[in-house]
Amino acid sequence: MLPKYHGDIETSIGLGSVYDLILDDDGSISQTLENYLDAKNDFDVLLKPFLAIKAYLLQQRIIIGTLYPRNVLCQRTGGSITKLVICDDIGNSDFIPICNYSRYFAELKINRKWNKFEERLSSKYHIKSLKGVN
């Protein structure tokens, strides 16, 4: 659901973080959710991985920044998308990061960010709301 973090390195333009490259089972680089949806593919096949990543964020209390379809990768196994992976904007940038210490506030924040993500998907790709679907 998140790429493995391998540490930071100094680059010619500053500090950079190193993460796993997300690959499909055939060795190709996983495509973004944006690319998948721009190609007019059916969102319904993503329903299970979509709900699984939301549940994972809530269970692990992983705070995300602004979530965009370009920051989510669709990993294929056996020809179908089995997992979504968030590849950018992970972490809490709040000045006072209360969400890091309170499950209640973390869940509120995660749900708020997720709802905005759903709204973005709905407005750009005309995907029905997933509210109430668990």
C-alpha positions as YAML, in Angstrom:
chain: A
units: angstrom
residues:
- id: 1
  name: MET
  ca: [0.00, 0.00, 0.00]
- id: 2
  name: LEU
  ca: [3.08, 2.20, 0.50]
- id: 3
  name: PRO
  ca: [6.49, 1.74, -1.15]
- id: 4
  name: LYS
  ca: [9.31, 0.68, 1.14]
- id: 5
  name: TYR
  ca: [11.47, 3.61, 2.28]
- id: 6
  name: HIS
  ca: [15.25, 3.12, 1.99]
- id: 7
  name: GLY
  ca: [16.52, 6.40, 3.41]
- id: 8
  name: ASP
  ca: [17.61, 9.78, 2.11]
- id: 9
  name: ILE
  ca: [20.44, 10.67, -0.24]
- id: 10
  name: GLU
  ca: [22.05, 13.94, -1.25]
- id: 11
  name: THR
  ca: [21.44, 14.82, -4.89]
- id: 12
  name: SER
  ca: [22.60, 17.67, -7.11]
- id: 13
  name: ILE
  ca: [19.35, 19.52, -6.31]
- id: 14
  name: GLY
  ca: [19.11, 18.72, -2.61]
- id: 15
  name: LEU
  ca: [18.04, 15.92, -0.30]
- id: 16
  name: GLY
  ca: [16.03, 13.12, -1.88]
- id: 17
  name: SER
  ca: [14.23, 10.11, -0.44]
- id: 18
  name: VAL
  ca: [14.68, 6.62, -1.91]
- id: 19
  name: TYR
  ca: [11.70, 4.27, -2.21]
- id: 20
  name: ASP
  ca: [10.99, 0.98, -3.96]
- id: 21
  name: LEU
  ca: [10.04, 1.14, -7.61]
- id: 22
  name: ILE
  ca: [6.54, -0.32, -7.91]
- id: 23
  name: LEU
  ca: [6.40, -3.00, -10.60]
- id: 24
  name: ASP
  ca: [3.68, -5.23, -12.00]
- id: 25
  name: ASP
  ca: [4.23, -8.98, -11.93]
- id: 26
  name: ASP
  ca: [5.48, -8.88, -15.54]
- id: 27
  name: GLY
  ca: [8.31, -6.49, -14.51]
- id: 28
  name: SER
  ca: [6.81, -3.34, -16.05]
- id: 29
  name: ILE
  ca: [6.42, -0.17, -14.01]
- id: 30
  name: SER
  ca: [2.95, 0.14, -12.52]
- id: 31
  name: GLN
  ca: [0.83, 2.85, -14.12]
- id: 32
  name: THR
  ca: [-0.76, 5.68, -12.18]
- id: 33
  name: LEU
  ca: [-4.44, 5.76, -11.35]
- id: 34
  name: GLU
  ca: [-4.60, 8.93, -13.45]
- id: 35
  name: ASN
  ca: [-3.24, 7.11, -16.52]
- id: 36
  name: TYR
  ca: [-5.59, 4.19, -15.91]
- id: 37
  name: LEU
  ca: [-8.67, 6.42, -15.63]
- id: 38
  name: ASP
  ca: [-7.62, 8.77, -18.46]
- id: 39
  name: ALA
  ca: [-7.63, 5.71, -20.74]
- id: 40
  name: LYS
  ca: [-11.37, 5.34, -19.93]
- id: 41
  name: ASN
  ca: [-10.86, 2.08, -18.05]
- id: 42
  name: ASP
  ca: [-13.62, 0.86, -15.75]
- id: 43
  name: PHE
  ca: [-13.28, 2.06, -12.16]
- id: 44
  name: ASP
  ca: [-15.42, -0.80, -10.83]
- id: 45
  name: VAL
  ca: [-12.53, -3.26, -11.19]
- id: 46
  name: LEU
  ca: [-10.62, -1.05, -8.74]
- id: 47
  name: LEU
  ca: [-13.30, -1.08, -6.05]
- id: 48
  name: LYS
  ca: [-11.73, -3.79, -3.88]
- id: 49
  name: PRO
  ca: [-8.16, -2.36, -3.97]
- id: 50
  name: PHE
  ca: [-9.60, 1.16, -3.54]
- id: 51
  name: LEU
  ca: [-11.44, 0.23, -0.36]
- id: 52
  name: ALA
  ca: [-8.47, -1.83, 0.86]
- id: 53
  name: ILE
  ca: [-6.05, 1.10, 0.68]
- id: 54
  name: LYS
  ca: [-8.46, 3.35, 2.56]
- id: 55
  name: ALA
  ca: [-8.88, 0.71, 5.28]
- id: 56
  name: TYR
  ca: [-5.08, 0.33, 5.45]
- id: 57
  name: LEU
  ca: [-4.57, 4.08, 5.92]
- id: 58
  name: LEU
  ca: [-7.13, 4.13, 8.73]
- id: 59
  name: GLN
  ca: [-5.85, 0.98, 10.42]
- id: 60
  name: GLN
  ca: [-2.22, 2.10, 10.36]
- id: 61
  name: ARG
  ca: [-3.09, 5.78, 11.00]
- id: 62
  name: ILE
  ca: [-1.12, 6.90, 7.96]
- id: 63
  name: ILE
  ca: [-1.60, 10.60, 7.33]
- id: 64
  name: ILE
  ca: [-1.54, 11.68, 3.71]
- id: 65
  name: GLY
  ca: [-1.21, 15.15, 2.27]
- id: 66
  name: THR
  ca: [-3.25, 15.99, -0.77]
- id: 67
  name: LEU
  ca: [-4.07, 12.80, -2.61]
- id: 68
  name: TYR
  ca: [-4.22, 12.94, -6.40]
- id: 69
  name: PRO
  ca: [-4.74, 10.14, -8.96]
- id: 70
  name: ARG
  ca: [-1.21, 10.79, -10.25]
- id: 71
  name: ASN
  ca: [0.17, 9.83, -6.79]
- id: 72
  name: VAL
  ca: [-1.53, 6.42, -6.72]
- id: 73
  name: LEU
  ca: [-0.11, 3.45, -8.63]
- id: 74
  name: CYS
  ca: [-2.18, 0.50, -9.89]
- id: 75
  name: GLN
  ca: [-0.16, -2.67, -9.36]
- id: 76
  name: ARG
  ca: [-1.13, -5.62, -11.56]
- id: 77
  name: THR
  ca: [-0.85, -9.27, -10.62]
- id: 78
  name: GLY
  ca: [-2.12, -12.00, -12.92]
- id: 79
  name: GLY
  ca: [-3.45, -9.47, -15.43]
- id: 80
  name: SER
  ca: [-5.69, -7.57, -13.01]
- id: 81
  name: ILE
  ca: [-5.10, -4.68, -10.63]
- id: 82
  name: THR
  ca: [-4.78, -6.18, -7.18]
- id: 83
  name: LYS
  ca: [-3.26, -3.33, -5.18]
- id: 84
  name: LEU
  ca: [-3.11, 0.45, -5.14]
- id: 85
  name: VAL
  ca: [0.09, 2.06, -3.84]
- id: 86
  name: ILE
  ca: [0.39, 5.67, -2.69]
- id: 87
  name: CYS
  ca: [3.72, 6.98, -3.96]
- id: 88
  name: ASP
  ca: [3.84, 10.63, -2.91]
- id: 89
  name: ASP
  ca: [2.68, 13.19, -0.33]
- id: 90
  name: ILE
  ca: [2.75, 10.81, 2.63]
- id: 91
  name: GLY
  ca: [3.06, 12.28, 6.10]
- id: 92
  name: ASN
  ca: [1.72, 14.95, 8.38]
- id: 93
  name: SER
  ca: [2.84, 18.51, 7.71]
- id: 94
  name: ASP
  ca: [0.77, 20.10, 10.50]
- id: 95
  name: PHE
  ca: [2.64, 22.59, 12.70]
- id: 96
  name: ILE
  ca: [1.19, 20.82, 15.75]
- id: 97
  name: PRO
  ca: [0.83, 17.20, 14.58]
- id: 98
  name: ILE
  ca: [-1.88, 16.11, 17.01]
- id: 99
  name: CYS
  ca: [-2.95, 13.41, 14.54]
- id: 100
  name: ASN
  ca: [0.31, 11.61, 15.23]
- id: 101
  name: TYR
  ca: [-0.77, 11.08, 18.84]
- id: 102
  name: SER
  ca: [-4.54, 10.71, 18.67]
- id: 103
  name: ARG
  ca: [-6.31, 7.90, 16.84]
- id: 104
  name: TYR
  ca: [-9.53, 9.93, 16.83]
- id: 105
  name: PHE
  ca: [-7.99, 12.99, 15.16]
- id: 106
  name: ALA
  ca: [-5.94, 10.82, 12.78]
- id: 107
  name: GLU
  ca: [-9.09, 9.06, 11.57]
- id: 108
  name: LEU
  ca: [-10.88, 12.38, 11.13]
- id: 109
  name: LYS
  ca: [-8.02, 13.74, 9.05]
- id: 110
  name: ILE
  ca: [-7.60, 10.59, 6.96]
- id: 111
  name: ASN
  ca: [-11.34, 10.48, 6.22]
- id: 112
  name: ARG
  ca: [-11.39, 14.18, 5.33]
- id: 113
  name: LYS
  ca: [-8.44, 13.80, 2.94]
- id: 114
  name: TRP
  ca: [-9.93, 10.62, 1.46]
- id: 115
  name: ASN
  ca: [-13.31, 12.30, 0.89]
- id: 116
  name: LYS
  ca: [-11.58, 15.13, -1.02]
- id: 117
  name: PHE
  ca: [-9.80, 12.48, -3.10]
- id: 118
  name: GLU
  ca: [-13.14, 10.84, -3.91]
- id: 119
  name: GLU
  ca: [-14.58, 14.23, -4.85]
- id: 120
  name: ARG
  ca: [-11.66, 14.83, -7.23]
- id: 121
  name: LEU
  ca: [-12.20, 11.42, -8.85]
- id: 122
  name: SER
  ca: [-15.93, 12.02, -9.10]
- id: 123
  name: SER
  ca: [-15.62, 15.44, -10.71]
- id: 124
  name: LYS
  ca: [-12.85, 14.59, -13.18]
- id: 125
  name: TYR
  ca: [-13.82, 11.01, -14.07]
- id: 126
  name: HIS
  ca: [-17.54, 11.02, -13.20]
- id: 127
  name: ILE
  ca: [-17.07, 8.21, -10.69]
- id: 128
  name: LYS
  ca: [-20.02, 7.72, -8.37]
- id: 129
  name: SER
  ca: [-19.49, 8.48, -4.72]
- id: 130
  name: LEU
  ca: [-18.26, 5.58, -2.63]
- id: 131
  name: LYS
  ca: [-19.68, 6.92, 0.62]
- id: 132
  name: GLY
  ca: [-21.36, 4.15, 2.54]
- id: 133
  name: VAL
  ca: [-19.47, 1.43, 0.66]
- id: 134
  name: ASN
  ca: [-17.24, -0.56, 3.03]
...
